[in-house]
Amino acid sequence: MAKKKGIPGLSFSWKRALGITSAKRKIAKATGIPTTKQGRRAKVGRLFGIK
């Protein structure tokens, strides 16, 4: 297993820093359509009754 670089216990996400994460979340809540690939697949699966 490869070792991670950086300070243990400290992480940085540029998407969160720019507000992309919260914007995507607001869009998903407003439209009812998930922004992740896995979420969209699950929603379509439930719609058509696919497991």
DSSP file (Angstrom, degrees, kcal/mol; ACC not computed):
  #  RESIDUE AA STRUCTURE BP1 BP2  ACC     N-H-->O    O-->H-N    N-H-->O    O-->H-N    TCO  KAPPA ALPHA  PHI   PSI    X-CA   Y-CA   Z-CA
    1    1 A M              0   0    0      0, 0.0     2,-0.2     0, 0.0     0, 0.0   0.000 360.0 360.0 360.0 135.5    0.0    0.0    0.0
    2    2 A A        -     0   0    0      1,-0.1     2,-0.3     0, 0.0     0, 0.0  -0.469 360.0-119.8 -78.2 145.2    1.4    3.4   -0.9
    3    3 A K        -     0   0    0     -2,-0.2     2,-0.3     1,-0.0    -1,-0.1  -0.600  24.7-123.2 -82.1 144.1    2.0    6.0    1.7
    4    4 A K        -     0   0    0     -2,-0.3     2,-0.2     1,-0.0    -1,-0.0  -0.612  22.0-131.3 -83.6 146.8    0.1    9.3    1.5
    5    5 A K        +     0   0    0     -2,-0.3     2,-0.2     2,-0.1    -1,-0.0  -0.592  62.4  41.3 -91.3 158.9    2.1   12.5    1.4
    6    6 A G  S    S-     0   0    0     -2,-0.2     5,-0.1     2,-0.1    -2,-0.0  -0.510  98.8 -28.7 106.0-171.4    1.4   15.5    3.6
    7    7 A I    >   -     0   0    0      3,-0.2     3,-1.8    -2,-0.2    -2,-0.1  -0.709  67.3-113.4 -86.9 126.7    0.5   16.1    7.2
    8    8 A P  T 3  S+     0   0    0      0, 0.0     3,-0.1     0, 0.0    -1,-0.1  -0.345  99.6  15.3 -60.6 135.9   -1.4   13.2    8.9
    9    9 A G  T 3  S+     0   0    0      1,-0.2     2,-0.5    -2,-0.0    -3,-0.0   0.434 106.1  99.9  82.4  -0.7   -5.0   14.2    9.8
   10   10 A L    <   +     0   0    0     -3,-1.8     2,-0.3     2,-0.0    -3,-0.2  -0.973  45.4 169.7-121.7 124.0   -4.9   17.3    7.6
   11   11 A S        -     0   0    0     -2,-0.5     2,-0.4    -3,-0.1    -5,-0.0  -0.926  17.4-154.6-131.2 157.6   -6.6   17.3    4.2
   12   12 A F        -     0   0    0     -2,-0.3     2,-0.5     4,-0.0    -2,-0.0  -0.997   3.3-167.9-135.0 131.8   -7.4   20.0    1.7
   13   13 A S     >  -     0   0    0     -2,-0.4     4,-2.1     1,-0.1     5,-0.1  -0.967   9.0-163.5-120.8 116.7  -10.1   19.9   -1.0
   14   14 A W  H  > S+     0   0    0     -2,-0.5     4,-1.8     1,-0.2     6,-0.2   0.814  92.2  58.3 -68.2 -28.4   -9.9   22.6   -3.6
   15   15 A K  H  >>S+     0   0    0      2,-0.2     5,-2.1     1,-0.2     6,-0.8   0.915 108.9  43.9 -67.1 -41.4  -13.5   21.9   -4.6
   16   16 A R  H >45S+     0   0    0      1,-0.2     3,-0.6     3,-0.2    -2,-0.2   0.892 111.3  55.0 -67.9 -38.0  -14.7   22.6   -1.1
   17   17 A A  H 3<5S+     0   0    0     -4,-2.1    -2,-0.2     1,-0.2    -1,-0.2   0.859 111.0  44.5 -63.7 -35.6  -12.5   25.7   -0.9
   18   18 A L  H 3<5S-     0   0    0     -4,-1.8    -1,-0.2    -5,-0.1    -2,-0.2   0.570 115.3-115.1 -85.8  -9.2  -14.1   27.1   -4.1
   19   19 A G  T <X5S+     0   0    0     -4,-0.7     4,-1.8    -3,-0.6    -3,-0.2   0.608  77.3 128.3  87.7  12.2  -17.6   26.2   -3.0
   20   20 A I  H  >< +     0   0    0     -5,-2.1     4,-2.6    -6,-0.2     5,-0.2   0.901  69.7  54.8 -67.3 -40.2  -18.2   23.7   -5.8
   21   21 A T  H  > S+     0   0    0     -6,-0.8     4,-1.9     1,-0.2    -1,-0.2   0.926 111.0  43.1 -60.4 -47.1  -19.3   21.0   -3.3
   22   22 A S  H  > S+     0   0    0      2,-0.2     4,-2.3     1,-0.2    -1,-0.2   0.862 112.6  53.6 -70.0 -34.1  -22.0   23.1   -1.7
   23   23 A A  H  X S+     0   0    0     -4,-1.8     4,-2.2     2,-0.2    -2,-0.2   0.930 109.4  47.8 -65.0 -44.5  -23.2   24.5   -5.1
   24   24 A K  H  X S+     0   0    0     -4,-2.6     4,-2.4     1,-0.2    -1,-0.2   0.888 111.4  51.8 -62.3 -38.5  -23.7   20.9   -6.4
   25   25 A R  H  X S+     0   0    0     -4,-1.9     4,-2.3    -5,-0.2    -1,-0.2   0.905 109.2  49.0 -65.2 -42.2  -25.5   20.0   -3.3
   26   26 A K  H  X S+     0   0    0     -4,-2.3     4,-2.2     2,-0.2    -2,-0.2   0.898 111.8  49.2 -64.6 -41.0  -27.9   22.9   -3.6
   27   27 A I  H  X S+     0   0    0     -4,-2.2     4,-2.5     2,-0.2     6,-0.4   0.922 111.1  49.8 -63.2 -44.5  -28.6   22.1   -7.3
   28   28 A A  H  X S+     0   0    0     -4,-2.4     4,-2.1     1,-0.2     5,-0.3   0.895 112.5  47.0 -63.3 -40.5  -29.3   18.4   -6.4
   29   29 A K  H  < S+     0   0    0     -4,-2.3    -1,-0.2     2,-0.2    -2,-0.2   0.893 114.2  47.2 -67.9 -39.1  -31.7   19.4   -3.6
   30   30 A A  H  < S+     0   0    0     -4,-2.2    -2,-0.2    -5,-0.2    -1,-0.2   0.893 123.2  31.2 -71.2 -40.4  -33.5   21.9   -5.8
   31   31 A T  H  < S-     0   0    0     -4,-2.5    -2,-0.2     2,-0.2    -1,-0.2   0.718  96.5-130.0 -92.2 -22.5  -34.0   19.7   -8.8
   32   32 A G  S  < S+     0   0    0     -4,-2.1    -3,-0.1    -5,-0.3    -4,-0.1   0.580  70.6 120.5  81.2   8.8  -34.2   16.3   -7.1
   33   33 A I        -     0   0    0     -6,-0.4    -1,-0.3    -5,-0.3    -2,-0.2  -0.935  64.6-126.0-109.9 120.6  -31.5   14.9   -9.5
   34   34 A P        -     0   0    0      0, 0.0    -9,-0.1     0, 0.0     6,-0.0  -0.281   7.4-147.3 -62.9 148.5  -28.3   13.6   -7.9
   35   35 A T  S    S+     0   0    0    -11,-0.1     2,-0.3     4,-0.1   -10,-0.1   0.571  72.8  84.5 -94.2 -10.6  -25.0   15.1   -9.2
   36   36 A T  S  > S-     0   0    0      1,-0.1     4,-2.4     0, 0.0     5,-0.2  -0.653  80.5-128.1 -92.9 152.0  -23.0   11.9   -8.7
   37   37 A K  H  > S+     0   0    0     -2,-0.3     4,-2.2     1,-0.2     5,-0.2   0.911 111.8  49.4 -61.1 -43.6  -22.8    9.2  -11.4
   38   38 A Q  H  > S+     0   0    0      1,-0.2     4,-2.2     2,-0.2    -1,-0.2   0.894 110.4  50.6 -63.8 -40.9  -23.7    6.5   -8.7
   39   39 A G  H  > S+     0   0    0      2,-0.2     4,-2.2     1,-0.2    -2,-0.2   0.898 110.2  48.8 -65.2 -41.7  -26.7    8.6   -7.4
   40   40 A R  H  X S+     0   0    0     -4,-2.4     4,-2.4     2,-0.2     5,-0.2   0.913 111.4  50.3 -64.9 -41.6  -28.1    9.1  -10.9
   41   41 A R  H  X S+     0   0    0     -4,-2.2     4,-2.4     1,-0.2    -2,-0.2   0.909 110.9  49.1 -62.0 -42.1  -27.8    5.4  -11.7
   42   42 A A  H  X S+     0   0    0     -4,-2.2     4,-2.3     2,-0.2    -1,-0.2   0.906 111.0  49.6 -64.5 -41.8  -29.5    4.5   -8.4
   43   43 A K  H  X S+     0   0    0     -4,-2.2     4,-2.1     2,-0.2    -2,-0.2   0.921 112.7  46.4 -64.4 -44.2  -32.4    6.9   -9.1
   44   44 A V  H  X S+     0   0    0     -4,-2.4     4,-2.1     1,-0.2     6,-0.2   0.891 111.1  53.8 -64.4 -39.5  -32.9    5.6  -12.6
   45   45 A G  H  X>S+     0   0    0     -4,-2.4     5,-2.6    -5,-0.2     4,-0.7   0.905 109.3  47.1 -61.6 -42.6  -32.8    2.0  -11.3
   46   46 A R  H  <5S+     0   0    0     -4,-2.3     3,-0.4     3,-0.2    -1,-0.2   0.880 109.4  55.5 -66.4 -37.3  -35.5    2.8   -8.7
   47   47 A L  H  <5S+     0   0    0     -4,-2.1    -2,-0.2     1,-0.2    -1,-0.2   0.914 116.8  34.5 -60.2 -44.6  -37.6    4.5  -11.4
   48   48 A F  H  <5S-     0   0    0     -4,-2.1    -1,-0.2    -5,-0.1    -2,-0.2   0.410 112.7-114.1 -94.8   2.1  -37.6    1.4  -13.6
   49   49 A G  T  <5 +     0   0    0     -4,-0.7     2,-0.3    -3,-0.4    -3,-0.2   0.771  63.5 149.9  73.9  26.0  -37.6   -1.2  -10.8
   50   50 A I      <       0   0    0     -5,-2.6    -1,-0.3    -6,-0.2    -2,-0.1  -0.725 360.0 360.0 -91.5 141.3  -34.1   -2.5  -11.5
   51   51 A K              0   0    0     -2,-0.3    -1,-0.1    -5,-0.0    -5,-0.1   0.477 360.0 360.0 -77.9 360.0  -32.1   -3.8   -8.7
